[in-house]
Every structure is written in C-alpha cells, then in structure tokens.
C-alpha cells in the first residue's frame, strides 16, 4: 500500500527545525535554573534581590510563552481548518451509523419480546400437559379403586350364595341357590375383568408420566442470532439518583456498622470546588463537618513598574 501523500501542514511539521530564539531561550532558562539552585536568602537585601529575580523570571516566562503561542498558532489554525473540512462527512457518517444502530436495537427488542412470548406459551402448554397427565392418573386410580370395591362385593356375594346353596334342603331351594351362586361367580368374573382393565390403564398412565419425566419439553430459543461482525453491548447504568436517600443510607450503614458502609461512602464525592469557595470567602471562620480547612502561601511577583514596599 502506498503511503499517503503528506499535507502541506504535515510536511511543514516534519521539516520544522528549532528556531534560534528557542535555542537562546533554552540557554537563558538553564542559566536561570542553575542560579536559582544556588540562591541563598539570609538577609533583607537578599530577599529584595530575590524578589527582583522572581519578577525577571516571570517576565522571561511570559516572553517565552508568547513565542511558543506565536509559533504554534499557524499549526493550530491549520488543524482547525482540517477539522472543519472533515466535520460534515464525519457527522453524517456518525448519524447514519446511529440510525442503523437504532434500527438494529429496535429489532432486538422485538425479537426479545417474541422469544419471551414463545417461552411463556411453551410453559403454559407444558403446565396443561402435566395437568392432563395428573387428571388421567387420578381417574385411573379412581377406576382401580371402584373395580377393587366391585371385586370385593362380588366375592362376598359369591361366598354368600355358596353358603346358601349348601344350607338349602329341598331341590327348588338348592336350584335357586345354585343359580344365585352362578350369578355371583359371573359378577365376580366381570369385576375381575374390570379390575384388570383398571390396572392396565393405571400402568399405561404411569408409563406416560415416567416418559414425561425424562422427556424435555420442546426447546425454545432464548436469544436471536447475531449478524456477522456485530454484537450488542448492553450497559447498565444509574438512571435516577436520590441523593438524600443515598446519604441517609450511608449514614445508617455507618451507624449500624454495616460492611456496606465503605461502599456507600464511595458513591458520595465531596464538592471540592464549593468547599474551596467557602474557604476563600470565610477563611479561618469556615466550618463544615468532616472538613479541615487550611491556608497555603505562595509568592506572587507584581507587574513591572510597580514599586516595592520598603
């Protein structure tokens, strides 16, 4: 791939050499710092001389800074013009990407809703199927109990008929008793057949229940497929903050000795700008719970032309 052609500004930067005035400023600055490191102030005269030196250093700093700004300005202007050239295409490309991204996110939301409804429908059908199996199980159990009760009643009737036949003395009575016994045996046989059928039904239902226990429900997709080269970034963030509630929660955690006290405190950040403004206005009278105010001092050189206090 061919290297991009250098722009006039880039070419100028590449060819830029250190101006002689900058080299002179470096020498002056080195001499100044060497002298400052050797400075010893042990008298009022020395203090006054140091004040003159400080003012000279401030003036030199402003002069060198002015040179830097002057030399840099053409490049800054060139940079601003380059930014202006590319602003329209960059803004439009960003807007186009945002439009496409919003469309994809909207589709994601619709797909998530569709999948949620599919999962709910699958869960509903599974609950209905299990309820039907339970109903069949209960009916089979009920039929088995009724068949067992009928079998017991038939057996009892057969025994009673047999006992009556044995106790009968005349031929007519014996014939009637035998007929009753035969009817009782037939009823017992029918009851036995019903019992077997009920037991078979119970076995079939139990097999169905066992099969459902090991057979998973039809799978339902939990997420939609991703387009090649794309991914959805989901970021959780605080969307509403009740500062009063947060402060009260932190205070309560501290009072109770909760292990969350430090965590909650980390969410509260002191407004140093407001505290510094209070300190500047009230000075030593500033009082805020938990805040220690102090004074710092520095020497400020006055502008040239102003007299020094004697």
Secondary structure, 3 states (H helix, E strand, C coil): CCCCCCCHHHHHHHHCCCCHHHHHHHHHHHHHHHHHHCCCCCCHHHHHHHHHHHHHHHHHHHHHHHHHHHHHHHHHHHHHHHHHHHHHHHHHHHHHHHHHHHHHHHHHHHHHHHHHHHHHHHHHHHHHHHHHHHHHHHHHHHHHHHHHHHHHHHHHHHHHHHHHHHHCCCHHHHHHHHHHHHHHHHHHHHHHHHHHHHHHHHHHHHHHHHHHHHCCCCCCCCCCCCCCCCCCCCCCCCCCCCHHHHHHHHHHHHHHCCCCHHHHHHCCCCCHHHHHHHHHHHHHHCCECCECCCCCCCCCCCCCCCCCCC
